[in-house]
Amino acid sequence: MDRSCTVNYALRVEQLLMKSAKQAATLILSLIITMFSVQVGHAQKRGCDDVEGQHAFDEAITLRSWDALYKSYKLYRQCDDGAVGKGYSESVARILSDHWNTLPELARLARKDSQFGLL
């Protein structure tokens, strides 16, 4: 293979990788938006008292695994609005960026609990 073919091949591979990365980013962004836009129904089922709200707020930004996020969601889902919701969003973004390879775990939890998939 001559140099120009090698360069063209490398450029094509790079384009394919960039396209895949953009598609993955779009999918993740869509998932995050969906997860955090449907929580109104949960908040109406049971109120969030001040103590729960503070615990949820303190915990929301510290979550670094899908299991930890799911446990917190189960415990404090009635508090998921405002600052708490932003904390959960930050945790989701951090898990995605630091532990991308665990995305199948998120899919497993979303299949297990459809409401969590809408988180």
NORZI-V636801 format. One record per pair of residues at least 24 apart in sequence whose C-alpha atoms are under 10 Angstrom apart, sorted by the first residue. I is the first residue (numbers start at 1). J is the second residue. Records with the same first field share a line. If there is no record, write none. Layout:
I = J  J
This chain:
28 = 93  96  103
29 = 93
31 = 117  118  119
32 = 89  92  93  117  118  119
33 = 89  118  119
34 = 117  118  119
35 = 89  92  110  115  116  117  118  119
36 = 80  81  85  86  88  89  116  117  118  119
37 = 81  85  118  119
38 = 115  118  119
39 = 77  78  79  80  81  85  115  116  118  119
40 = 78  79  80  81
41 = 78
42 = 76  77  78  79  80  81  115  119
43 = 76  77  78  79  80  81
44 = 78  79
45 = 78
46 = 77  78  79
47 = 77  78  79
48 = 76  77  78  79  80  81
49 = 78  79
50 = 79
52 = 76  78  79
53 = 78  79  80  81  83  84
54 = 79  84
55 = 79  84
56 = 80  83  84  85  87  88
57 = 81  82  83  84  85  86  87  88
58 = 84  87
59 = 84  87  88  91
60 = 84  85  86  87  88  89  90  91  92
61 = 85  86  87  88  89  90  91  92  94
62 = 87  88  90  91  94
63 = 87  88  90  91  92  94  95
64 = 90  91  92  93  94  95  96  98  99
65 = 91  92  94  95  96  98  99  102  105  106
66 = 91  92  95  96  99  102  103  104  105  106  107  108  109
67 = 105  106  109
69 = 95  106  116
70 = 106  109  110  113  116  117  119
73 = 115  116  119
74 = 115  116
77 = 115  116  119
80 = 119
85 = 119
88 = 119
89 = 119
